[in-house]
Amino acid sequence: MGPADVAAAATTGPGRAVRSAADFTSWASAGPGPFTYVVDLSGVLRLAPRESEHVACAEGGEVLAAGEVSFTRDGGGWRISEVSNQSTGYCPDPSCWPAVAAAAERAGFGHPGGFTAEFVFRRCPGCGQICVVKEGDFTCAVCGSPLPVWVKPRLWVKPRLGGESSALNEALHRE
């Protein structure tokens, strides 16, 4: 989340498309993660080093899902051991899980069947801050205003870049 120059200034480059366990094995010499991930609009899992911005991983494009992911060895292959929707650049709704599962399955990865860490994001109508809802408390930690309890989930999200209008930004403003 933040100014438009974040994506432009990211030096990690785009995420690597991972269409198979072999793609992952040839790339992940640094270890099993955690990694930054996005699922692009074609349903392909893209990975980048954890310190990468999600927006850079997606080359500034729209995504079906975004977060962090770790892998573990599973016999001769790999399995997703931990996965979240933690991305303040995209603020994906937890309902994006099916896109993550489908991308993982297409690439040949087992997965835990749901997010191992799930985040709910809301924009504060009082101060405009993006907030993470913790323990079901829909109160802005910055100004104390109540946060919308329900927003209509989107099937895809655009990056949250400074001042830029997007479907996600509109959804975060709706109750």
N, C-alpha and C positions, 0 to 999 in steps of 0.2 A: 504494500500500500504506500502511496506517496506520490511524489512528483513524477512527471513524465520522463524526466531525465534519468530515473533509476534504471529503466529498461535500456535506455541508450548507453548508459555508462557501465552497464554490467560487462565484466571482462571474461566471464566464464563461457560465453557463447551459448548457442542453443543446446537443448538437451539431446541426448543420443536416442534415436528411435530403437526400441527394444522389441523386436517382433518374435524373438525366440530365446530360449535359455542359452543357446550358443552365442547370440548377440551379447547377452549379459556377461557370460563367462569371459569372452574375449575383451570386454571393456573394463570389467570390475576388478582389475588387478589390485586395487587399493583395499579391497575387502568387501564385506557384505552390506555396508552402509552404516548409518542411514544416508539416504539420498533425497534430493528434491525430485519430485515427479510431477508430471502432468499427463492427462490423457487428452490427446488432441481431438479435433472434431471428426477425424477419420477413425477414432477408437484405438489409436496406437499409443502405447505407453512410452513416454520419453523421460529419461533420467539425466540428472546432472549432479555434480558434487553438492553436498548439503548446503554449503555456504552460498550457493547460487540463488538468484532471485527466480521465483516461479515464472515471472513474466519473461525473463531471458530464456529460461528453459523452453518456453512455448514460442519463442521468437516474437513475442508481443501479441500473439493471436488469441483467439477465443479457445476455451477448453471445456471438456465435459467434467473434468475433476482435477484436483491439485492437492498436494500435501507432501508428507514425508513418508518414506518407505525403507524398510530394512529386509534383508534376505538371510536365509540360513540354508546350509547344504541339506539336501533331501535325497539320499542315495547318490546317484550320479548327477543329479540336477540341483535346482534351486527351488526354494519355497519362500513366499512372503511370510515373514515372521511378525512384523509390526507394520502397521499402515495407519495413517491419519489423514484427515482433510485439513490439516493446519497450513493455511496459506492466507496471510493477510493481504497478499497481492490480488487474490481472486475471491476470497471469502466464500468458498464453495459450501453449499448446504449439505448436511449429512446424507440427503437423499441421492447424492451422486455416487453412492457405493456401487450400484449395478454397473456403471461405466468402468469403475476400477476393476471389479471382478471379471467383467467380460474381457478387458484388455489383458489382465493377468492370465486368464484361461487361454486366450488366443496365443499368448507367448509361451504357454506351457508351464506356467508357474502355479503351484498350489497356493492357496491363500486361507486366511483365518475365517472367512465367511462374513466378515463385517469389519468396520474400523476398530482397531484395538485402542485407539484414542480418537474420540469424536468431538468436534468443536461446532458450536453454534455462534454465528456472527450476527450482529445487529448494528445498524447505524442509529446513533442517538438523535432523536428529533430536537433535543434541546441544544446540544453543542456541535453536532455533526461528527463526533468521534466514532470510529469503528470500534465496537466492543466485542469481547468474547464473553458469552453468557457462562457464568460459572455456578455450578450447583443449583441450576434452575432460577437463579436470581436475575431477573430482567431489569436491573437498575444500572444506569451508567456509572462507572467507577470514577469518571472525571467530574461530572456535574450533578449526579444524583437523580437525574430525570428518569422516569420509567421508560424502558425500551419496549418496542413492539413485541408482543408475545408470538405472533404468527405473521409470517410473510410468505408469499407465494413462491415456492422453489422454482428455479429456472432449470431447463434441461441443459443449458450451457451458460457459461459466464465469460464476460470480457474482463480484461485486467482492470483493476482499480487504480487508475493513474490520476494524478492531481487535477481536479476540476473537470475531468472528462466524463461526459454522460455515458452511461452504459445500462444495459438491461439489469445487471446486478445492482447498480446504484439505484435504479428505479425501484427494484424489488425490495431493497433494504429500506426504502422510504415508505413503502406501503405497509399497512396493517392488515 
